[in-house]
Amino acid sequence: MPEKRDGLYIFEGLTQKEISYFVMMSEVKKFASGTKIISEWNATDNRAYLIESGSVDVYRQKVKIDSLHTGDIFGEMALITDEPRSATVIANSPVEVLIFNKNEFLILCKKSWLYDDIKWKILRRVKENFYENN
């Protein structure tokens, strides 16, 4: 299993005001246990999800590869590319998430002098997770 990482790494280099704006622009959504939140190979919806409460299971090719909990983020690759989803994510308890949209993320991150670092961290994380779990 990949090591747990703080989902807030995507906010590195942003000011508190920028982060607050981004969070304010996000959508809060609740999912019941057993709900499929995203599906592997589906087209991206340009959204990433930060778990506020609860937990989810992550599957690749129908094999469980991880569980994520409060503070973890998933689907963040959609914030920087238009690639299909690389995994299926299913709520394993009632879950509340903040949903971040690509457009707002890009507007804010491009203001940050760390934008390229953030983009490469997302790409590296996804690549590591993909190769670790295949």
N, C-alpha and C positions, 0 to 999 in steps of 0.2 A: 504494500500500500504506500502511496506517496505520503511524505510527511505533511503535517498540517501546516498551512500557511495562513497568515492573517489576510483576509480579503481586502483590507484597507490599503494594501500596497499600490493599488491602482490610483490612489490619491496622492502619492508622493510628489512633492514639488508644488502642490497647489496650496493656496492660502486657506485659512480657516473660513474666510468669507466665500471663496470659490467653492469649497467643499459644501458649505451650508446651502449655497444656491443650488448646487447639483443635487443634494439630498432633497431640497424643497421641490425640485423639478421631477423627482422620481415618483413612481407610483407604488403604493402599498397594496399588496395583494395577499390573500390567504388561500391556502390549498388544504384540502382534507387529506388525511392519511390515505395512501394508495393512488393519489392523483399523479398522472404523468405530466410533468411540467414542461420538459422539452424531450424531443425524440431524435435519436441518432439518425443522421443522414437527411433530416428535414432541412429545408431552406432556413437560413437564419432569419430571425425576426428583428435583428439589430438591437437586441436587448440582453443585458446581463442581470444576474440576480444575486443580491446580498441577503443571506439568511439572517433575519432579525430574531426569530425564535423557531424552535423545532429542528428537524433534521431530514436529510434526504439521502437516498442511495443512488450511486452513479453506476451505470451499466454500459459496457461496450460489447457489442455483439452478443447481447443477452447474458453476459457474465458480469456479476457484481465486482467492481474494481475499487470502490471506495464508499465511505459514508462521510457526509459533510454536515456541519453543525453551525450553531449561532456564530456569526462573525465570518463564516466562510463565504466565498463567492464562487459562482459557477456561470458558465456561458459567456465569460468575458472575452473570448475570442471574437464574438460577434461585435464587440466595440471597435475592432480594428480591421476586420476582414469581412468578406461576404461569403466565406466558406460555409458549407453545410455543417450542421451540428455534429460534433465528434462523439457524442455520448447521449444516452437516455438518462434523464434524471426523474426519479419518482419520490414523492414525499413518503417517508416512513413513519411520520407522525403528523399531527396538524402543524402546518408551517406558515409563517408569515415572512414575506420577503419585500425588500425594496427593489424595484425594477428600474434599472438605468437604461436610458436610450442612447444609442450611438451618436446621434447628432449633438446632444448636449455634452456628452463626454468629449467628443472631438473638439468642440468649441473651447471648452475649458482646458483640456490638456495641451492644446496647441499654444495656449498662453504660458504654459509652464516651460521653463528652461530644461526640465527633465522629461519632456514629452517622448523623445526618442528612447530614453531609458525605460520609461513605463511601457512603451510599445514592445520593446525587446524583452522585458520581463514577462509580459503576457505571452508572447510567442515562445519564449524559452520554457515557461511553465507548462504550456500545452504540449510542446514537443517532449519534454521530460515525462509528463504523465502518459502520453501516448506510447512512448517506447518502453516505459517501465511496465506498462500493463498489457503489452502484446507479446 
